[in-house]
Amino acid sequence: MFSKKSGHQFKKIRQEKLAKQEDVLNKTKKLDGFLCKLIDDSSELKSLSPMSKVQDENSTVEVQHFPTDPADWLCTASFIKFCAVHGVDQNNNDNFIQSKFCRQTTDDFNDWKNAHKRLKEHEGSLNHKTCLLKLKDLGQEQGRLESMLLVQINHEKMYWRSVLERVVSVIKTLASRGLPFRGQEEIFGSPKNGNYMMLLELLSEFDPFLAQYISKYGNSGSGTTSYLSSTICDEIIVLMAKKVKEAIINEVKSRKYYSIVVVSTPDITHSNQLSFILRYVSDKGVPTERFLEFIPKVGHKSLEIAETVITTIDNLKLNISDCRGQSYDTAKNMSGCYNGLQARIKNINPLAFYIPCAAHSLNLVGSHAVECCNEAAKFFGVMQNIYVFFSSSTHRWDLLNNNMVSKSRTLKALSNTRWSSRDSACLSLNENWSAVLATLTYIMDYNTENNITRNEAKGLMNKMSSLETAIMSVVWGFLLSRLNLTSNKLQNVNIDCLNVLKLYDSLIRLIEQNKYLFNLFNEYLS
């Protein structure tokens, strides 16, 4: 049997228990021992020994006393933490005889009259600014109860930054090459999800971090942060475009003077839009052209276009008085010397000289040359009909390819604005002339073809068999090749007005030498 303890025994047990608790508490480091003691009085710090102690009722905090001359500083971990929390004593009244300031390219010097140059260079350097930010972050983290929370926050920052680095890289790649982003679906793993998701999936095959991230957040749907949706993608594109535009504007401002190039063209939705381009000389002395933006639904009147151009220049924070040139097409609303766009700009800035677009003017020459010649207009109509006839049927296209000797240059369609396409179309027809005739003959005589197709083939066959069509094909093949070569040179960024005149003169002389084709008639017939 257990005997009942007396009151004295209970009291003794209680005293032993209290003694153990007090011993444990004495051995436990106080809470404020984890915090850095803030001492702002520099005179108090200077009075301390190299390793002194500050006493209070609850704790003993060790505070190191560092030398006042920076030449004697030792960048230890404790020194860095102390500076991060307490700051650095400026020591304005102390002696800095041992301190030296280093030039970037020469030996040390200690003449104070040159010190401000080195200090100014250092204060503006990226390394100095980065170190200040790190020192500030370290001072905020040291001695905080939430230091573990800050570590977790920094880990989250690094995690999402790693995600954004990969996403931005994919967006930059697609945007820089003008490739489409979207597909029919926005689902990872689908073959119809478009180039954006396709590239992310491709990278994930070699990047375990991205693969794990896509498996976790890839198809999470709306309401979940993933930075993979089309909405975030569009926002990043807008931000990247804004940064690129800012860089271009800053470069233009540094060069001061610039010219503007404005072109009004319909887009794929048949909506008219204004292309705004800046031309200037780079810091390397090289002519540079930068496209800035499309401006939709401007209108066709010169007043509307002028107001839009002036507003755009103001929004870009450029000075219109620094404009030294303007180049547009030769339409009346753009080039009119009284009420056109160029006249309205010159009313504001007389130094903004107007120069018509040389390549556009050359295209107009070719276009009017075709319009004034009935046989030339018929020839281009026949050439387009031949392309439509074969391209509208895979069966007829395969028959043509089987008869072609060289399959590297197939038939091409015409374009109303780009004469380079007409050169390619005429060249491809001339090289495949025999193959086209043979294929039309086969379709015309093949009984399994329907009557409409056979009649179309017969009509094209008769037109190609005429002497006029053959001569036009050779003549325009010669002319278009020269026009296209000149047009490509005129569209070069480095072109200047003097070279434009030289190219025009050389083309005029070439046409005049071959104006009367009687001297070359036998050559064309062959």
Order of alpha helices (4+ residues) and beta strands (2+ residues): alpha-alpha-beta-beta-alpha-beta-beta-alpha-alpha-alpha-alpha-alpha-alpha-beta-beta-beta-alpha-beta-alpha-alpha-beta-alpha-alpha-alpha-alpha-alpha-alpha-alpha-alpha-alpha
